[in-house]
Amino acid sequence: MALASAGLALGSTEILRATPVAAAAAPKKEKVKIAYIGIGNRGEQIIEEFRRTDMVEVVALCDVDLDGKQARKVLEMYPKAKRFRDFRQLFDKAANDFEAVAIATPDHSHFPISMLALASGKHVYVEKPLARTFYEAELLMEAARKRPQLATQVGNQGHSEANYFQFKAWMEAGIIKDVTAVTAHMNNPRRWHSFDASIYKYPDAEPLPANMDWDTWLCAAPYHDFSSKYHQGEWRSWYDFGMGTLGDWGAHILDTVHEFLELGLPYEITLLHEKGHNDYFYPYSSTILFRFPQRKGMPPVDVTWYDGTDNLPPLPEGYGKSEYNADIPATNKGETLPAALNPGKIIYTRDLIFKGGSHGSTLSIIPEEKAREMAGKLPEVPPSPSNHFENFLLACQGIEKTRSPFEINGVLNQVFSLGVMAQRLNAQLFFDPRTKQITNNAFANAMLAGIPPRKGWEEFYRL
């Protein structure tokens, strides 16, 4: 079943049949006029990061739950900004007032908001994951390619920190070469739910928070009655709304591995372990093997993903202490203490083993005696010219290029969507990277396009 059979073929009509509003690049050193969509919790954090740059003029604020306590701080920071509950109204009524948007909403809404922003001629910063399904990522990459004058940036901040520049420098110097296997792990107790895996239906309806625009919160997803088990970050746990631990943490752990090793798309995705499998939300723990083919003279690579507090990966001899990255943002659940094994990766090559953390954490060579032997051979790592938020704003001004644009991050997002499908189906999948089809499971192949959007949301899928 080809992707096109879903009736959503690439290159059909213009997004929403809209006439794009021209995005004039801001003159150098002038502030970028920006609208924020999603202003509580993680939204508040990225708004603070943008504020610190002193490079933005905040024009509008948009959140379906403007009356919620999580929105108060940002509303008080920018009392003169225009306010909206529905992002479609933001673009209808205020599109001429801003040139960029920053999106920090639940995973399932990243796609329609980003598509409308691009169609309206706006630069887009969106939290990861870029999209929830394989096909949504495909459409967003295509939309971005059609509009090269627009800057796009996905919020995996490690792309602008030491991890990114070290990996690049070490590959160029031949320190990292002939990678054959990668172990990626997220075993921190930072979990988002403790739901009962024996559930047989979705949660019962609860009273809706006052003045909350629940219909817009749902976007194109199938209708669900409001439940606190979806709200305030809990959405991440549900297949219909989030991408689980893999979609949330994978980009912070595997982004440089994927980009600089040019892994592309895997040919095999195998679920090796799963605890708490059910039809509704992500498992308590899982192990997924992604197999990537040989590329440009580089050997095939097996990437094995481990998540869950009780699902630790094997560690090589001389691994040493598990370092905790203090720069990891807190959630609205509070701070997370370091675990016995903190989020990170182990990279195996034919000659060396590297240990790394998440986000901007740098790699180290293990064991220590090997690191001492290699110390004199390591190249100098250049500093980052800008942090992730500055990089986006400078790209809006035409000064820099974004380091995590849709065209780069989108492929990694597709890798994770394939992993999510293996989790949901509890299956092994064979994938053809050339045709972008799953060859051994018709149900899984149909899932590449996802469930058809709710009535009224079909337009967002027409490029």
N, C-alpha and C positions, 0 to 999 in steps of 0.2 A: 504494500500500500504506500504509494509515493506521497511525499509531503504535499505535492500539488493536488492530490485527490481530496484533500480536506477543503478544497475550494478557496485556498488562500495562496495562490501561486504568486511567486515573486514578480515584481515588475508590472503589476496590474494597473491600478489607478493611484493617483496621488493621495497621500495620507489625508483622510477626511475630506478629500476634494477641496482642501483649503488653499487659499492663496497665501503663501508664506509671507510673513512680515519680515522685511529686511533687517538683518542684525548688523548694524554698523559697528565696526570695531571701535572700542573706546580709545581716544587719543592716549598716548603714553602718559603715564603718571596720573591720569584722571581715574576716578573711581568707577568701578563697574556697577551699573544699576542692576540689582538682583532681587528676585522674589524667592522666598523660602516656602517649600511645600512639605509639611510635616514638621512641627516646631516643638514637639515634646520629646523627652527622653533622648534618643540618639540625635534627633533633630536639633535639640538645644545644644548638644555638644559640638556639632559641626558648625552651627551658627556662631558659637563662641570662637571656634577656630578661624572662621572667616572674619569675624570682628577684629581679631588680633592682627590680621594682615594690614588693617587700615587702608584697604583697597576697594571696599564696597560701599555702595549707597543702597540701603535697604528700602525698597519701594513697596513691597507687599508681603503679607503673611497669609498662609493658607493652611487650614487644618480642619478635618471633619469634626473634631472635638475641641473647638475653641474655648468652651466653657470648662474643660477639664483642668484640674490643678496642674497637670504636667505642662500646660501651655502658658501659664501665668507669667513666668519669668521673662520669656521672649516677648510677650505682649507688652509687658511693662518696659522692656528695653527699647521698643520701637513703637511708641504710642501713636505716632503720626502715620505709620505704614497702613496702607489699605488692607482690609481684612476680608477673607473669603473662607467658606467651608467647602465649596466644590471647586476643584482645580479647573474645571471647564469654564466656570464663571470667571475665574482669574484671567484666563486667556481671552475670553469674550470681551471683558470689560476693561482690562488693564494692560493688554499686550503691548501697547505702544509706550508704556511707561518703563519697561525693563528690557534688558538684553540677555540676561542669564537667569537660570533657575538652579536651585540646589534642592534635591529630593531626598527626604529621609522618612519614607513611609513603609508600610509592610511590603514584603517581597512581591506579592502578587500584583501590587499596584505600580511597581516600577515601570512596567512595560507601557501601559496606556499613557501615563503621565509623560514619559520620555518621548514617546512617539508624537504626542501632541506638541510638546515643546519644540522638537526638531521641525515639525511641519509648520510651526509658527515662527521659525527662524531664530530660535533661541539657543544659546550655548547651554550645555547640560552637564551638571555634576549630579551623580546619583550614587547612593550608597550601594554596596554590593549585597546580594548578587544582582547583576544587571537585570536578569529576567528569571522567570520561574521554569519555563519550558525551553526545550531545544529550539523550537521554531520561533518563539518570541525573541530569543537571542539572535537568530538568523535575520529576522526582520529589522531589528535595531541596528545590527551591523550594516545591513544594506541601506537603511535610512541615513546612517552617518556617512557612508561612502558617497551617497548622492549629494551630500552637503559639506564638502571639504572646508568651506569657509567657517563652519561652526565647530567650536571646541567641545569635545566630550571627554569626560573623566569619570571613572568608576572609583568609588571610595575605598580602595585597598591601599592604605597609606604607605605600606612598605615600598611601593614603587618610587617614592621620593625620599627614602631614607637610606641608611648605610648599607642595608642588605642588598638593595638593588645595584648600587654602584660597586660594591665589593664583588658580587657574583659576576657582573659584567667584566670587571678588571681581571679577575682570576680566570675567567674563561679565555679572554683575549691573550693572557700570558701563558696559557696552556696548563695552569694549575688544576683547573677543573676540566677534565676531558675523559672520554670513554666511560661515561656514566652508564651503568647497567641496571641499577635498581635504586628506588627511593622509598623509604618508609616515612609516612606522614601520620602524625598522631595528635589527637585532641582528647585527652583523658582527664582534663581539669574538671572539678565538680561543678563547673559553671553550666548547669543544666537548666532548661526552661520549663520542665514539667515533671510531674510525678503521677500522670494519669494512669488509669487501669487499662492494661493492654487487652483485657477480655471484653471491652465495650463492644456493643453491637449496633449502636446508632450514635448520631451526633449529640452533643450536649443539649439539654432542654433549654427553652427560651428563658431569658431573664429580662427584667425591666431595662429599657434602654436609657443610658445617661441622658440627662436633660439637654435638648437641642443638638444632640449628636446626629450627624448626617450618615446614618448606617448604610443607606443604599449606595452612596458614593464610596464609603469605606470598602464595600464589597467589590466595586468596579466590575470587571468582566467575569469574576468567579461565580459559581453556582450560588443561588440564594441560600443563606443560612440565617436562622434567627440569631439575634444578638446573644452572646454569652461572654461572661468575664473570662472564660477559658480561651477566648480568642484575642481579647483586648490586652493592651499594655505589654506587648512583647510576647505574649503566649501564642500569637498567631504563628510564630516561627516553627512551632512543633507540628503543625497540621499540614498534610500533603496539599490541601486545597489552597493554602495561603503562604506557606513558607518553603524553605529548602533545607530545613534541619541543620544539624551541626556541620555537615559537609558543605552546604552552600554558604553558611555563615563564616566558618573558619578556614575552609579550603583556600580561599583567595589570599588569606593572610599567611598561609603556610607554603603553598605550592606555586604562587604566582611567578616568582623569578625562575624556579625550576622549569615551569612550563614555557615561559617566554624564551629564555636564553638557550634551552636545549631544543627549542623549536619542536615540541612534542606534537602539536596539532591535536588530532582526534584519535582515540584508541580504536583498536580493532576487536578488543575483547574486554568485557566488563563482567567480572565474576563476583557474586556475593559469597564470601567464604564463611561468614558468621553473622548471625543476627539474633538478638534477644528482644523479645517483646513485639514480634511482628504482628501487625493488625492492618485493617483497611483504612484507618483514619489518620493516625499520627506516626511520627518517625520512631524507630526502635530505640530502646534504651542503650543499646550498643551494637556496633556492626563493624565488619572488616570487609573491605572491597578491594579487589585487585583490578587495576587498569593496565592493559598491555598495549604499548605503543611500538610501532614498527621502526625499522631502520630509517634514518633520515640523513641525507647529505653527508654520507660517510660516517655518521655517528651510529653506534650500535643500538639495537632495540632496548627499550627501557620498561621495566615493570614497576609501577607505582602502587604501593599497598597502603590503603587508608585504614586507620584504626580510630574508632571513637567509643566513648563510654568509660566510666570510672573503673569498671571491672574487666576491661579489655585492653590490657597493655601490650605493646609490641615487644618482640625480642630485642634486646640491646646488645650491640657489639662489645667485645672485650675492650676495656679502657674507655668506656663511654664517659665516665666521670659524673660530675654533678649536673642535675637538670636545672638550668638557669631559668629564672622567671623574668619576663619582660615587664617591667613596671610601667611601661608606656601603654599597655593594653587598656583601652577605655573601660570604665565601669558600666554596668547595666543599671536599669532602674530597680533591679533587685538588690543593689548594693555592691560593695567591693568583693572581689573574689580572692581568696588567699591562695598562695602557691600550693601546688599539689606535689605528690611524690614524683610524678612525671608531668612536666608542663608542656603546653602545646609546642610542637616543633617538627623537625624532620631529620632524617639520617640519609645521607647521599653516599651510595657505594659506587666507586669507580674500579677500574682494573688494578689501580695502584694505591689509591688513597680512600679514606673514609672521612666524611665531613659531618659535623653535628651543627644543627641550627635551630633557632627558635621560631617564633611567629612575628608578624608585623615587620618591623625594621631591624630585627635582631641579626647580627652578623654570624657568619659561619666560622667554625674553628676546625682544625684538623685533629683527629684522634687516632691513636692515643697520644698522650702528652709528649712522649719521646719522639714520635714522628713529627709532631708540631715543631719541636725544637730543631729537629734536623732540617725542616723546610723553611724555617724562619727567614734565612737570608735570601731565599728565592722568591719571596712574596712581593708582588708589585705594590707600588703606592696606590692607595684608593682615593680618587678625587672626592672632595666634599660635594654634597648636593647643592646645586645653585639656588634651589627654592624648595620649600616644603610642599606637600601635596595640594594644599589650598591655594598657595601663591602660584604654583605651577599652572593650575586651572585658570586663575585670573589673568596671569601673564599671557596665557594662550588666548583668552578672550580678547586681549589687546594686540594679539599678533606678534608678541615678543618671544614666547617659547612655544614648544609643542607639548601637548599633554603626554605623560608617560604611561597612563593607563586608559587610552581611548577605547571606545566601544569595539573597534576593529581588532584590538589585541585582547582585551578582557573577555569579549564575547565568546571566543573559542574555548577559553578556560571554563566559562560559564556553561557551555554546552557539555564539556566533560563532566561537570558536576550533575547536570540534568540527567545524563546517562546513568550516573551512579545512583541518583535518586530513584530512577525507574527500576534499577536492579533491586534496591531496597524495597520498593513498593510491591514489586512482583515476586520478590524472594527467588530470583532467577539468575541464570547466566545468559548474557546477551552477546551475540556476535554482530559487529558493526562494520559496515563498509565505509571508510572515510571518504572514498571518492564519490560514491552516489549518495552518501549520508542516509543510508537505510539500514535498519536492523534486519538481518537476513534469516534469523532462526525463530522469530517470535512475532506473529502478526499483531497481537495485542500491543506489544511493546512498540512496534513500528508505528501503529496508529497513535500511540501516546506521544510521539515526537511532536505532533502538532497540538496536543493537549485537548481538553474538553472544549467543545465549541463555546464561544462567549455568550453571555446572557444577551437577551434582546436589547438592542440599543447600543451595544458595545462592539458590534461587528466592524464598524467603520475604522476602528483603531488598527485592525489587522490588514487593511488594504493599503499597500504601499503605492 
